[in-house]
């Protein structure tokens, strides 16, 4: 069996194990959950991830018949409206798990055939990454609904440099290729295609993401009571949400606490602030006399190594170079079950000196999600283009993101009011 196929079988098996972990010990009632605009019923969502494999690999590529005759009416996310997913006549949990196992066993049989099949491998990698993204959604759904923390083996790394958190990295002017390179034959999504030259104006970006202590200063300075710091749309969002601080915080007799899954904990001062909407991030920046980076600025800070002679940024796949991410470089894969000190993991710094550009928290940028020049949708046409012009770009991944998924060019995108996802911010000087 070729190395690529073996690797895909490992990833597929690992993704399935993570799904099982994320739904473990949840009752039938919890697996459906309340009807909310930001979540799916988990029982529907795990079936949908298996349907994605079946539709694209077994049916689209191999021409096989559906494993269940009415499967399109149950798990096709394109044609089943979000609010209707609670009303479907879904199979039982036992039958859903049986369907998932049947689909994945058929995919593994094809991967084990010994045949060289680049299209099969592309579609399988796509389906695995799709499942990885849903696993992150399962995780923040458990947080949103106050379910117990998932039973993921984890550790807490509290190591950090004893340095100031108020430090900027200067990025000189020069040229930079934004987006994914079409020469390296790696899997990339359609919205990353393709790299194109951009001119960078000099700017300063924070070495660290914003931590809880910094964000608390904004709260205690009246940031949530002063409309002057907010855009008109952002202020209206805040009023509608009835927020005086981030959604999972509380002031318990002058002791700030944060709800993490179903438990309340004392706020960790130097952990990265998380579950912040774009509106809140923007308001914080205004108060601090800072601004959000554009996604061009974010990517050059993460990926660029400045060459003084040519005035260009030499691009890396990861901030530290080309080494595959591990837990000495990033806080990802759920290994800490939460955000850690923004000063941790110095080995993962970018060439210019920015820390934790990947992992810990998704970082909001100032940029609206738009296609790159010459954009052409991939086979899954609704992955990117329906959200162009409607969402804001986030970069870098978070503690729950699978590390095999992420790289410097990866673009995430959510509406500016989403504070349920594991997002924070990094700032630039004005």
The 8 nearest C-alpha neighbors of each residue, nearest first, counted from 0:
[[1, 113, 111, 2, 4, 5, 112, 114],
 [0, 2, 4, 3, 5, 113, 115, 114],
 [3, 1, 5, 4, 6, 0, 7, 8],
 [4, 2, 6, 5, 1, 7, 120, 0],
 [3, 5, 7, 6, 1, 110, 2, 8],
 [6, 4, 8, 2, 7, 3, 9, 1],
 [5, 7, 9, 3, 4, 8, 2, 10],
 [6, 8, 10, 4, 9, 5, 11, 3],
 [9, 7, 11, 5, 6, 10, 12, 4],
 [8, 10, 6, 12, 7, 11, 13, 5],
 [11, 9, 13, 7, 12, 8, 14, 6],
 [10, 12, 8, 14, 13, 9, 7, 127],
 [13, 11, 15, 9, 10, 14, 8, 16],
 [12, 14, 10, 16, 15, 11, 9, 17],
 [15, 13, 17, 11, 16, 12, 10, 18],
 [16, 14, 18, 12, 17, 13, 11, 19],
 [15, 17, 13, 19, 18, 14, 20, 12],
 [16, 18, 20, 14, 15, 19, 21, 13],
 [19, 17, 15, 21, 20, 16, 134, 14],
 [18, 20, 16, 17, 22, 21, 23, 15],
 [21, 19, 17, 23, 18, 22, 16, 150],
 [20, 22, 18, 149, 19, 23, 17, 137],
 [23, 21, 19, 20, 25, 18, 24, 30],
 [22, 24, 20, 25, 21, 19, 149, 150],
 [25, 23, 26, 22, 20, 21, 149, 147],
 [26, 24, 23, 29, 22, 30, 27, 28],
 [25, 27, 29, 28, 30, 24, 23, 31],
 [28, 26, 30, 29, 31, 25, 92, 42],
 [27, 29, 26, 31, 30, 32, 25, 33],
 [30, 28, 32, 26, 31, 27, 25, 41],
 [29, 31, 41, 27, 42, 28, 32, 26],
 [30, 32, 40, 29, 28, 41, 42, 27],
 [31, 33, 29, 30, 40, 28, 34, 41],
 [34, 32, 35, 31, 40, 29, 144, 85],
 [33, 35, 32, 36, 85, 82, 38, 39],
 [34, 36, 37, 38, 33, 39, 82, 32],
 [35, 37, 38, 34, 82, 81, 39, 33],
 [38, 36, 35, 39, 419, 417, 140, 34],
 [39, 37, 35, 36, 140, 40, 34, 136],
 [38, 40, 41, 44, 43, 37, 84, 81],
 [39, 41, 31, 43, 42, 32, 44, 30],
 [42, 40, 44, 30, 43, 31, 39, 45],
 [43, 41, 30, 40, 44, 45, 31, 46],
 [44, 42, 46, 41, 40, 45, 47, 74],
 [43, 45, 41, 47, 46, 42, 40, 39],
 [44, 46, 48, 47, 43, 42, 41, 49],
 [47, 45, 43, 49, 44, 48, 95, 50],
 [46, 48, 74, 50, 44, 45, 49, 43],
 [49, 47, 51, 45, 50, 46, 130, 44],
 [50, 48, 52, 51, 99, 46, 47, 53],
 [51, 49, 47, 53, 52, 48, 54, 46],
 [50, 52, 48, 54, 49, 53, 55, 47],
 [53, 51, 49, 50, 56, 126, 55, 54],
 [52, 54, 57, 50, 51, 56, 55, 102],
 [53, 55, 58, 51, 52, 50, 59, 56],
 [54, 56, 59, 52, 53, 58, 57, 51],
 [57, 55, 60, 52, 53, 59, 58, 54],
 [56, 58, 53, 61, 63, 60, 59, 54],
 [57, 59, 62, 63, 54, 61, 60, 56],
 [60, 58, 55, 62, 56, 54, 61, 57],
 [61, 59, 56, 58, 62, 57, 55, 119],
 [60, 62, 57, 58, 63, 59, 56, 55],
 [63, 61, 58, 59, 60, 57, 64, 56],
 [62, 64, 58, 57, 61, 65, 59, 60],
 [63, 65, 58, 66, 62, 57, 68, 67],
 [66, 64, 67, 68, 63, 58, 70, 53],
 [65, 67, 64, 68, 70, 98, 102, 53],
 [68, 66, 70, 65, 69, 98, 64, 71],
 [67, 69, 70, 65, 66, 71, 64, 72],
 [70, 68, 72, 71, 67, 73, 65, 66],
 [69, 71, 73, 67, 72, 68, 74, 65],
 [72, 70, 75, 73, 69, 74, 68, 50],
 [73, 71, 70, 69, 74, 75, 79, 78],
 [74, 72, 70, 71, 75, 89, 87, 69],
 [73, 75, 47, 71, 76, 72, 70, 50],
 [76, 74, 71, 77, 78, 79, 73, 72],
 [77, 75, 79, 78, 74, 80, 47, 81],
 [78, 76, 75, 79, 80, 381, 74, 81],
 [77, 79, 76, 75, 80, 72, 71, 74],
 [78, 80, 76, 77, 75, 81, 83, 84],
 [81, 79, 83, 82, 78, 84, 76, 77],
 [80, 82, 83, 84, 79, 39, 36, 76],
 [81, 83, 84, 80, 85, 34, 36, 86],
 [84, 82, 86, 80, 81, 85, 79, 87],
 [85, 83, 86, 82, 87, 81, 80, 43],
 [84, 86, 83, 87, 40, 82, 34, 31],
 [87, 85, 83, 84, 88, 82, 89, 34],
 [88, 86, 89, 84, 85, 73, 83, 72],
 [87, 89, 90, 86, 73, 85, 84, 91],
 [90, 88, 87, 91, 73, 43, 42, 95],
 [91, 89, 94, 95, 92, 88, 93, 73],
 [92, 90, 94, 93, 95, 89, 42, 96],
 [91, 93, 95, 94, 96, 90, 42, 27],
 [92, 94, 96, 91, 95, 97, 90, 98],
 [93, 95, 97, 91, 96, 92, 90, 98],
 [96, 94, 92, 98, 97, 93, 90, 91],
 [95, 97, 99, 93, 98, 94, 92, 100],
 [96, 98, 94, 100, 95, 99, 101, 93],
 [97, 99, 95, 101, 96, 100, 94, 102],
 [100, 98, 96, 102, 49, 97, 101, 103],
 [99, 101, 97, 103, 98, 102, 104, 96],
 [102, 100, 98, 104, 99, 103, 97, 105],
 [103, 101, 99, 105, 100, 104, 53, 98],
 [102, 104, 106, 100, 105, 101, 107, 99],
 [103, 105, 107, 101, 106, 102, 100, 108],
 [104, 106, 108, 102, 103, 107, 101, 109],
 [107, 105, 103, 109, 108, 104, 110, 102],
 [106, 108, 110, 104, 109, 105, 111, 103],
 [109, 107, 111, 105, 106, 110, 104, 112],
 [108, 110, 106, 112, 111, 107, 105, 113],
 [109, 111, 107, 108, 4, 112, 106, 113],
 [112, 110, 108, 109, 113, 107, 0, 4],
 [111, 113, 109, 114, 110, 108, 0, 107],
 [114, 112, 0, 111, 115, 1, 110, 109],
 [113, 115, 112, 116, 110, 0, 111, 1],
 [114, 116, 117, 113, 1, 4, 112, 120],
 [115, 117, 119, 118, 114, 120, 110, 121],
 [118, 116, 120, 119, 121, 115, 122, 3],
 [117, 119, 121, 120, 116, 122, 60, 123],
 [120, 118, 122, 116, 117, 121, 123, 56],
 [119, 121, 117, 123, 118, 122, 124, 116],
 [122, 120, 118, 124, 123, 119, 117, 125],
 [123, 121, 125, 119, 124, 120, 118, 126],
 [124, 122, 126, 120, 125, 121, 119, 127],
 [125, 123, 127, 121, 126, 122, 120, 128],
 [124, 126, 122, 128, 123, 127, 129, 121],
 [127, 125, 129, 123, 124, 128, 52, 130],
 [128, 126, 130, 124, 129, 125, 11, 131],
 [129, 127, 131, 125, 130, 126, 124, 132],
 [128, 130, 126, 132, 127, 131, 125, 133],
 [129, 131, 133, 127, 128, 132, 48, 134],
 [132, 130, 128, 134, 133, 129, 127, 401],
 [133, 131, 129, 135, 134, 130, 128, 136],
 [132, 134, 136, 130, 135, 131, 137, 129],
 [135, 133, 137, 131, 136, 132, 130, 18],
 [134, 136, 138, 132, 133, 137, 399, 400],
 [135, 137, 133, 139, 134, 138, 140, 132],
 [138, 136, 134, 140, 135, 139, 133, 141],
 [139, 137, 135, 141, 136, 140, 134, 142],
 [138, 140, 142, 136, 141, 137, 143, 420],
 [139, 141, 143, 137, 142, 138, 136, 144],
 [140, 142, 146, 138, 139, 144, 143, 145],
 [141, 143, 260, 139, 145, 140, 144, 146],
 [144, 142, 140, 141, 145, 139, 419, 260],
 [143, 145, 141, 142, 146, 140, 260, 32],
 [146, 144, 261, 260, 142, 143, 141, 147],
 [145, 147, 141, 261, 144, 260, 142, 148],
 [148, 146, 261, 260, 149, 145, 141, 262],
 [147, 149, 260, 150, 146, 261, 141, 142],
 [150, 148, 21, 151, 147, 20, 23, 138],
 [149, 151, 20, 148, 152, 21, 23, 153],
 [152, 150, 149, 153, 20, 333, 334, 336],
 [153, 151, 150, 334, 154, 333, 335, 336],
 [152, 154, 334, 335, 151, 336, 155, 333],
 [153, 155, 335, 334, 156, 152, 336, 333],
 [154, 156, 335, 157, 153, 339, 334, 336],
 [157, 155, 158, 154, 339, 335, 343, 340],
 [156, 158, 155, 159, 340, 343, 339, 342],
 [159, 157, 343, 156, 160, 344, 340, 342],
 [158, 160, 343, 342, 157, 161, 344, 340],
 [159, 161, 162, 342, 343, 158, 345, 163],
 [162, 160, 159, 163, 342, 164, 158, 343],
 [161, 163, 160, 164, 342, 159, 165, 166],
 [162, 164, 165, 166, 161, 160, 342, 207],
 [163, 165, 166, 162, 207, 342, 206, 341],
 [166, 164, 163, 167, 205, 206, 207, 162],
 [165, 167, 206, 164, 205, 163, 168, 207],
 [168, 166, 205, 204, 206, 203, 169, 165],
 [167, 169, 204, 203, 206, 205, 170, 352],
 [170, 168, 203, 202, 171, 167, 204, 201],
 [169, 171, 202, 201, 203, 168, 172, 300],
 [172, 170, 201, 169, 173, 202, 200, 199],
 [173, 171, 201, 200, 199, 170, 174, 310],
 [172, 174, 310, 311, 199, 198, 171, 175],
 [173, 175, 198, 311, 197, 199, 312, 196],
 [176, 174, 197, 312, 196, 177, 311, 198],
 [175, 177, 196, 195, 194, 197, 178, 174],
 [178, 176, 194, 195, 175, 196, 197, 295],
 [177, 179, 194, 191, 408, 193, 192, 176],
 [180, 178, 194, 193, 191, 192, 408, 181],
 [179, 181, 194, 182, 193, 183, 178, 192],
 [182, 180, 183, 179, 193, 184, 194, 192],
 [181, 183, 180, 184, 185, 179, 193, 194],
 [182, 184, 185, 181, 180, 179, 186, 187],
 [185, 183, 182, 181, 186, 180, 187, 179],
 [186, 184, 183, 187, 181, 182, 180, 179],
 [185, 187, 184, 188, 121, 124, 125, 183],
 [188, 186, 185, 191, 189, 179, 192, 409],
 [189, 187, 190, 191, 186, 192, 377, 409],
 [188, 190, 191, 192, 377, 376, 187, 375],
 [189, 191, 192, 188, 370, 383, 371, 374],
 [192, 190, 178, 189, 179, 188, 193, 408],
 [193, 191, 189, 190, 179, 178, 194, 371],
 [192, 194, 179, 178, 191, 180, 195, 181],
 [193, 195, 178, 179, 177, 180, 176, 192],
 [196, 194, 176, 177, 193, 197, 178, 372],
 [195, 197, 176, 175, 177, 174, 194, 198],
 [198, 196, 175, 174, 176, 199, 195, 177],
 [197, 199, 174, 173, 175, 200, 196, 172],
 [200, 198, 172, 173, 174, 201, 197, 175],
 [199, 201, 172, 202, 198, 171, 173, 170],
 [202, 200, 172, 171, 170, 199, 203, 169],
 [203, 201, 170, 169, 200, 204, 171, 428],
 [202, 204, 169, 168, 428, 427, 167, 170],
 [203, 205, 427, 167, 168, 426, 428, 206],
 [206, 204, 167, 207, 426, 166, 427, 168],
 [205, 207, 353, 167, 166, 168, 354, 204],
 [208, 206, 205, 354, 341, 209, 353, 164],
 [207, 209, 425, 424, 341, 210, 271, 205],
 [210, 208, 425, 424, 271, 272, 213, 207],
 [209, 211, 271, 272, 269, 270, 213, 212],
 [212, 210, 272, 268, 214, 213, 269, 215],
 [213, 211, 268, 215, 214, 210, 269, 216],
 [214, 212, 216, 215, 211, 210, 209, 217],
 [213, 215, 211, 217, 216, 212, 210, 218],
 [214, 216, 218, 212, 217, 213, 211, 219],
 [217, 215, 219, 213, 214, 218, 220, 212],
 [216, 218, 220, 214, 222, 215, 219, 283],
 [219, 217, 215, 222, 221, 220, 216, 223],
 [218, 220, 216, 221, 217, 215, 222, 223],
 [221, 219, 217, 218, 222, 216, 215, 223],
 [222, 220, 224, 219, 218, 223, 225, 217],
 [221, 223, 218, 217, 225, 224, 220, 228],
 [222, 224, 243, 221, 225, 218, 244, 242],
 [223, 225, 221, 222, 226, 243, 218, 220],
 [226, 224, 227, 222, 223, 221, 228, 229],
 [225, 227, 229, 228, 234, 224, 223, 230],
 [228, 226, 225, 229, 230, 286, 285, 282],
 [229, 227, 282, 226, 285, 286, 225, 222],
 [230, 228, 282, 226, 234, 227, 233, 231],
 [229, 231, 233, 232, 234, 228, 282, 278],
 [232, 230, 234, 233, 235, 229, 226, 236],
 [231, 233, 235, 230, 234, 236, 229, 278],
 [234, 232, 230, 236, 278, 235, 231, 229],
 [235, 233, 237, 231, 236, 229, 232, 230],
 [234, 236, 238, 232, 237, 233, 239, 231],
 [235, 237, 233, 239, 234, 238, 240, 232],
 [238, 236, 234, 240, 235, 239, 242, 241],
 [239, 237, 241, 235, 240, 236, 234, 242],
 [238, 240, 236, 241, 237, 235, 242, 234],
 [239, 241, 237, 238, 242, 236, 235, 246],
 [242, 240, 238, 239, 237, 243, 236, 244],
 [243, 241, 240, 244, 237, 238, 246, 245],
 [242, 244, 223, 241, 245, 224, 218, 237],
 [243, 245, 242, 218, 246, 248, 223, 249],
 [246, 244, 248, 247, 275, 242, 243, 274],
 [245, 247, 248, 244, 242, 274, 418, 275],
 [246, 248, 258, 257, 245, 249, 259, 274],
 [249, 247, 257, 245, 256, 246, 258, 244],
 [248, 250, 256, 255, 251, 257, 247, 244],
 [249, 251, 255, 254, 253, 252, 256, 248],
 [250, 252, 254, 253, 255, 249, 256, 248],
 [253, 251, 254, 250, 255, 249, 256, 265],
 [254, 252, 251, 250, 255, 249, 256, 265],
 [255, 253, 251, 252, 250, 256, 265, 249],
 [254, 256, 250, 266, 249, 251, 265, 253],
 [255, 257, 265, 266, 264, 249, 248, 263],
 [256, 258, 248, 264, 247, 263, 266, 259],
 [259, 257, 263, 247, 262, 260, 264, 248],
 [258, 260, 262, 261, 263, 257, 142, 264],
 [259, 261, 142, 145, 148, 147, 146, 262],
 [262, 260, 145, 147, 146, 259, 258, 148],
 [261, 263, 259, 258, 260, 264, 147, 145],
 [262, 264, 258, 257, 259, 256, 265, 261],
 [265, 263, 256, 257, 266, 258, 262, 259],
 [264, 266, 256, 255, 267, 257, 263, 254],
 [265, 267, 256, 255, 257, 268, 264, 211],
 [268, 266, 270, 269, 265, 211, 212, 340],
 [269, 267, 212, 211, 270, 266, 210, 213],
 [268, 270, 340, 210, 267, 211, 212, 341],
 [271, 269, 340, 339, 210, 267, 338, 341],
 [272, 270, 210, 341, 338, 209, 211, 273],
 [271, 273, 211, 210, 423, 209, 270, 214],
 [272, 274, 423, 422, 275, 421, 271, 360],
 [275, 273, 418, 421, 422, 419, 420, 423],
 [274, 276, 418, 273, 423, 422, 279, 245],
 [277, 275, 418, 279, 417, 416, 278, 415],
 [276, 278, 415, 280, 279, 281, 363, 416],
 [279, 277, 233, 281, 276, 280, 415, 282],
 [280, 278, 282, 276, 281, 277, 275, 283],
 [281, 279, 277, 283, 278, 282, 276, 284],
 [280, 282, 284, 278, 279, 283, 277, 285],
 [283, 281, 229, 228, 279, 285, 284, 280],
 [284, 282, 286, 280, 281, 285, 279, 287],
 [283, 285, 289, 290, 287, 281, 282, 286],
 [284, 286, 288, 282, 283, 287, 228, 289],
 [285, 287, 283, 284, 288, 228, 282, 217],
 [288, 286, 284, 289, 285, 283, 217, 290],
 [289, 287, 285, 286, 284, 429, 290, 428],
 [288, 290, 284, 428, 429, 287, 427, 285],
 [289, 291, 284, 427, 426, 429, 428, 292],
 [290, 292, 426, 365, 364, 427, 293, 284],
 [293, 291, 364, 296, 427, 365, 297, 426],
 [294, 292, 365, 296, 364, 295, 366, 297],
 [293, 295, 297, 296, 364, 366, 298, 292],
 [296, 294, 298, 293, 297, 299, 177, 292],
 [297, 295, 293, 299, 294, 298, 292, 300],
 [296, 298, 294, 300, 295, 299, 292, 293],
 [299, 297, 301, 295, 300, 296, 302, 294],
 [298, 300, 303, 302, 296, 301, 297, 295],
 [301, 299, 297, 298, 302, 303, 296, 351],
 [302, 300, 298, 318, 299, 349, 356, 303],
 [301, 303, 315, 318, 299, 314, 298, 300],
 [304, 302, 299, 314, 312, 313, 300, 305],
 [303, 305, 313, 312, 350, 351, 314, 306],
 [306, 304, 312, 311, 303, 307, 313, 310],
 [305, 307, 311, 310, 308, 309, 312, 304],
 [306, 308, 310, 309, 305, 311, 312, 173],
 [309, 307, 306, 310, 311, 305, 312, 173],
 [308, 310, 311, 307, 306, 173, 312, 305],
 [311, 309, 173, 307, 306, 308, 174, 305],
 [310, 312, 174, 173, 309, 306, 305, 175],
 [311, 313, 305, 303, 304, 175, 306, 314],
 [314, 312, 304, 303, 305, 311, 315, 306],
 [313, 315, 303, 302, 312, 304, 316, 176],
 [314, 316, 302, 317, 320, 318, 303, 321],
 [317, 315, 321, 407, 406, 320, 302, 314],
 [318, 316, 320, 315, 319, 407, 406, 321],
 [317, 319, 349, 301, 302, 320, 348, 315],
 [320, 318, 349, 347, 317, 348, 350, 321],
 [321, 319, 317, 315, 318, 322, 316, 349],
 [320, 322, 316, 317, 323, 315, 319, 318],
 [323, 321, 320, 324, 319, 317, 325, 316],
 [322, 324, 321, 325, 317, 403, 402, 320],
 [325, 323, 328, 322, 402, 329, 326, 403],
 [324, 326, 327, 328, 329, 323, 402, 331],
 [325, 327, 329, 328, 330, 324, 331, 334],
 [328, 326, 325, 329, 344, 346, 347, 324],
 [329, 327, 347, 326, 325, 346, 344, 324],
 [330, 328, 326, 358, 331, 327, 325, 357],
 [329, 331, 358, 359, 398, 326, 334, 335],
 [330, 332, 398, 358, 333, 400, 399, 329],
 [333, 331, 401, 399, 334, 400, 402, 398],
 [334, 332, 399, 336, 398, 331, 335, 153],
 [333, 335, 153, 332, 336, 154, 331, 152],
 [336, 334, 153, 154, 155, 337, 333, 330],
 [337, 335, 333, 334, 153, 398, 399, 338],
 [338, 336, 335, 398, 339, 333, 359, 399],
 [337, 339, 359, 270, 271, 398, 360, 340],
 [338, 340, 270, 341, 271, 337, 359, 157],
 [341, 339, 270, 269, 342, 343, 271, 157],
 [340, 342, 271, 343, 270, 207, 208, 339],
 [343, 341, 159, 340, 160, 207, 344, 345],
 [344, 342, 159, 340, 158, 341, 345, 160],
 [343, 345, 346, 347, 328, 327, 329, 342],
 [344, 346, 347, 348, 343, 354, 342, 328],
 [347, 345, 344, 328, 348, 327, 319, 354],
 [346, 348, 328, 345, 319, 344, 355, 354],
 [349, 347, 354, 353, 352, 345, 346, 319],
 [348, 350, 318, 319, 352, 353, 351, 301],
 [349, 351, 304, 352, 319, 318, 348, 303],
 [350, 352, 349, 353, 304, 300, 168, 303],
 [353, 351, 349, 348, 350, 354, 206, 168],
 [354, 352, 206, 349, 348, 351, 207, 356],
 [355, 353, 348, 356, 207, 206, 352, 347],
 [356, 354, 357, 358, 347, 348, 329, 353],
 [355, 357, 354, 395, 301, 358, 353, 318],
 [358, 356, 395, 355, 396, 329, 359, 397],
 [357, 359, 397, 396, 330, 331, 398, 329],
 [358, 360, 397, 398, 330, 338, 331, 339],
 [361, 359, 397, 422, 423, 358, 421, 362],
 [360, 362, 422, 396, 397, 395, 394, 423],
 [363, 361, 424, 423, 393, 394, 422, 360],
 [362, 364, 393, 424, 277, 392, 423, 361],
 [365, 363, 293, 292, 366, 291, 294, 392],
 [364, 366, 293, 291, 292, 367, 363, 294],
 [367, 365, 293, 364, 392, 391, 294, 368],
 [366, 368, 391, 390, 392, 388, 369, 365],
 [369, 367, 391, 392, 387, 390, 388, 366],
 [368, 370, 387, 388, 367, 371, 190, 386],
 [371, 369, 374, 190, 372, 387, 368, 384],
 [370, 372, 374, 373, 369, 192, 190, 193],
 [373, 371, 374, 370, 193, 195, 192, 194],
 [372, 374, 371, 375, 193, 370, 192, 376],
 [375, 373, 372, 371, 370, 376, 192, 190],
 [374, 376, 373, 377, 189, 192, 190, 370],
 [377, 375, 380, 189, 374, 378, 384, 379],
 [376, 378, 379, 380, 189, 375, 188, 382],
 [377, 379, 380, 376, 381, 382, 189, 55],
 [380, 378, 377, 381, 382, 376, 383, 55],
 [379, 381, 376, 378, 377, 382, 384, 383],
 [380, 382, 379, 383, 384, 385, 77, 376],
 [381, 383, 380, 379, 384, 385, 377, 376],
 [384, 382, 381, 385, 386, 190, 387, 380],
 [383, 385, 387, 386, 381, 382, 380, 376],
 [386, 384, 387, 383, 381, 382, 389, 388],
 [387, 385, 389, 384, 383, 390, 388, 368],
 [388, 386, 369, 384, 368, 389, 385, 390],
 [387, 389, 368, 369, 390, 367, 386, 391],
 [390, 388, 386, 387, 414, 368, 391, 367],
 [389, 391, 414, 413, 368, 412, 367, 388],
 [392, 390, 367, 368, 412, 413, 366, 414],
 [391, 393, 412, 368, 364, 411, 366, 367],
 [394, 392, 363, 411, 362, 412, 364, 361],
 [395, 393, 362, 361, 410, 411, 396, 392],
 [394, 396, 357, 361, 356, 358, 362, 407],
 [397, 395, 361, 358, 400, 357, 360, 394],
 [398, 396, 360, 358, 359, 361, 400, 399],
 [397, 399, 331, 359, 330, 358, 333, 400],
 [398, 400, 333, 332, 397, 331, 135, 401],
 [401, 399, 397, 332, 331, 396, 398, 135],
 [402, 400, 332, 403, 404, 331, 131, 399],
 [401, 403, 404, 405, 331, 332, 400, 324],
 [404, 402, 401, 405, 324, 323, 128, 406],
 [405, 403, 402, 401, 128, 406, 400, 131],
 [404, 406, 402, 403, 409, 396, 407, 401],
 [407, 405, 409, 408, 317, 316, 404, 395],
 [406, 408, 317, 409, 316, 302, 298, 301],
 [407, 409, 178, 406, 179, 410, 191, 298],
 [410, 408, 406, 407, 405, 191, 411, 394],
 [411, 409, 394, 393, 408, 392, 412, 191],
 [410, 412, 393, 392, 394, 409, 413, 396],
 [413, 411, 392, 391, 393, 390, 368, 410],
 [414, 412, 390, 391, 415, 417, 392, 411],
 [413, 415, 390, 416, 417, 391, 389, 412],
 [416, 414, 277, 417, 276, 278, 391, 413],
 [417, 415, 276, 414, 418, 277, 278, 236],
 [416, 418, 276, 419, 415, 414, 420, 413],
 [419, 417, 276, 274, 275, 420, 416, 246],
 [418, 420, 274, 417, 143, 421, 139, 37],
 [421, 419, 418, 422, 274, 139, 417, 136],
 [422, 420, 274, 273, 360, 361, 397, 419],
 [423, 421, 361, 360, 273, 274, 420, 362],
 [424, 422, 273, 362, 275, 360, 272, 361],
 [423, 425, 362, 363, 208, 209, 280, 426],
 [424, 426, 208, 209, 205, 362, 207, 291],
 [427, 425, 291, 205, 290, 204, 289, 292],
 [426, 428, 204, 290, 203, 289, 292, 291],
 [429, 427, 289, 203, 204, 290, 426, 202],
 [428, 289, 290, 427, 288, 203, 202, 291]]
